Amino acid sequence: MAASATAKKNKSNRALQGPDKAAVLLLALGQPLSGRLLSHFDTGEIKQVTRSIADLGAVSAKQISDIVEEFATRFTGGNLLGTVSDVEKMLTGILPPDQVSDIMSDVLGYANRSIWDRISSVSEAIFANYLQKEHPQTAALILSKVRPTFAARTMSHLPPPLRHELMRRMLNLKPIVEDTVAIAERTLHEDFMLNFSRNMGADTHARMADILNKMERQDMEDALEGIKKVKPESAEMLKGLLFTFDDIINLAPRARQAIFDQIPTERVVLALKGTDLDFRDAILSSLATRARRIVENELSTSEPSPQRDVLEARRVIADLALDMAGRGEIELNSDQDDDTYVR
């Protein structure tokens, strides 16, 4: 048994080959997705990849990251443009003609849907960023045409002053001539439907930043360093999106005050345990007088808390800061500008 374990450990240090990489990806995907993928393998391929899985041994987080990155790189070399005719070509010869006909009817129905329905599949955060670059009257027109639930979620990502202005303009909208609506539809189609891969790229960085922001500081820095070696440009983009509890010290005083006004004192106490005096003083200066006295008293008299609870309290505060920044209530990269807090 010990010899077998040692052998597997030694194998994990070797360079992983094609079948090994496929095995890693399948294990990372988990059931049921990996099972569906294996159904497309022939018998020989299944035997080869399952032998690799059985013989794989331990695989480091860095190896997994490198394999995923390699896999992604092979599929991001160029843009793809899918059409209705491509769907029909793909299905012909695979499914019976009557089934192809039924599917094509459904596809054609989707393709002919209003742009205002289809735009609802776009990330609300990306759409909100897009609207901020438009004239408020144009943005109000667009929001009046999309689905109400999508419009509501998009507005939650807009700064409050702009959100209020757009709502006022939407209330005062007059009947719009068809030519104007057609121009807006054509522009949206070009910006989001034809260039969707570009938007998805931006959204991918946002999702990755969200994952990294949930990691411990050291793990985050290690992951970022690994990305930097392979994709330095992506690493720089991600760096600007990252924010942890430690970064709160760099915010403008009014931004810190806006955050800690919403945090219960017991959570502030937990988050500040184990911090240095300068950091603690900066946070305490952001609290109301009564809250500050309570926190100072608790910190001086309370017992040490489990590290897990301390880290969770810090993560909750950092998440709140990110949410507030997403709503335009504070600015994370303010360079200590004290006018960033929007009431």
Salt bridges, closest charged atoms under 4 A:
ASP20 OD2 - ARG14 NH1 2.88
ASP55 OD1 - LYS11 NZ 2.82
ASP66 OD2 - LYS62 NZ 2.90
GLU69 OE2 - LYS231 NZ 3.71
GLU70 OE1 - LYS21 NZ 2.94
GLU70 OE2 - ARG74 NH2 2.95
ASP117 OD1 - ARG147 NE 3.65
GLU124 OE2 - ARG153 NE 2.41
GLU165 OE2 - ARG169 NE 3.08
ASP203 OD2 - ARG207 NH1 2.96
ASP210 OD1 - LYS214 NZ 2.95
GLU216 OE2 - ARG315 NH2 2.71
GLU221 OE2 - ARG217 NE 3.23
ASP247 OD2 - ARG217 NH1 3.26
GLU296 OE2 - ARG292 NE 3.15
ASP309 OD1 - ARG308 NE 3.95
GLU312 OE1 - ARG315 NH1 3.45
ASP319 OD1 - LYS214 NZ 3.66
GLU329 OE2 - ARG327 NE 2.88
